[in-house]
Amino acid sequence: MRSWIVNELGDPKDVLNLEEKSVPALEEGKVLIQVEASSLNFFDILLCQGKYQEKPPTPFTPGAEISGIIREVGEGSRFKVGQRVIATPPLPNGGLSEWVSVPENSVYVISEKMSPSEAASMFITYQTSYYALYHRANLQKGEVLLVHAGAGGVGSAAIQLGKARGAKIIATAGGPEKVQLCKELGADIAIDYLTEDFVDVVKKETSGRGADVIYDPVGGDVFDRSRKCIAFDGRLLVIGFAGGRIPEAPANHALIKNYSIVGVHWGLFRRLYPEKAVEIHEDLMKLYDQGLIKPLIYREFDFTDVPSALEVLGDRQTYGKLVALP
């Protein structure tokens, strides 16, 4: 099989090497999967550069989520040969390979309706947004949800999941193309933050009340501005800091406006409560089968083009998810 290997740290285009490896042997408690699609994430770039919080020793293979077909299972496995699944291969043997051996607790059966690319694009983004909106924010029907970076991976998932819950969706994005994508995903109002002030628009659309839930994967100035248009009893979800700066919030402002700043660490939640991640996955499959959610895919790349794909991803001009197909 072929695998992308990092032997020394640096930019992906400089350090990723496509190498021939033996198909991994099946180990106890694992299943052997033939990969159909591998999702690409921004943290794959950081892994190659040695700038991610996880720093596996070299050599390693990046790639956090794949879709594929189970080809071999151990005795007593709850899985069956031939099942189509999503899996999250742990480092150092990540998912940018043609075959992976993955612990059973990191494997999830998918809908037969789902394409390989959709499946590979779904797990992290939709699990994160589901946990954020339904668990942490307790989003209710009829509430106003403001989603920042609505054309991104987690943002596009948040728009669809908010709509599925019956919320009114206001989304922000940069540029006309991404604004249009937000509308197609289900946003009731889409704001081009390059030309409009989202604070003014949110206040206008809510008659001055503000958004009940704000989904913020950007941080920095976006977080600071979001505090100006959050409703009484609002929940400001801290998803990440794609903008670069980690913001700080004065406690007196949260007191006066009576809102909550809510951290969303889905990865730790999954490790602490793996059975709840399974429940979320099963509910996501139902929502997919009902046509209420559908991963937004920017482009499919040939497996041999992974370094170029990560370069495109690193330019931050994309939307949705990028996928590599072996």
Secondary structure by P-SEA (a helix, b strand, c coil): cccccccccccccccccccccccccccccbbbbbccbbbbcaaaaaaaaccccccccccbbbbcccccccccccccccccccccbbbbbcccccccccbbbbccccbbbbbccccaaaaaaccaaaaaaaaaccccccccccbbbbbcccccaaaaaaaaaaaaaccbbbbbbccaaaaaaaaaaccccccccccccaaaaaaaaaccccccbbbbcccaaaaaaaaacccccbbbbbccccccccccccaaaaaaacccccccaaaaaaaacaaaaaaaaaaaaaaaaaccbbbbbcccccccaaaaaaaaaaacccccbbbbcc
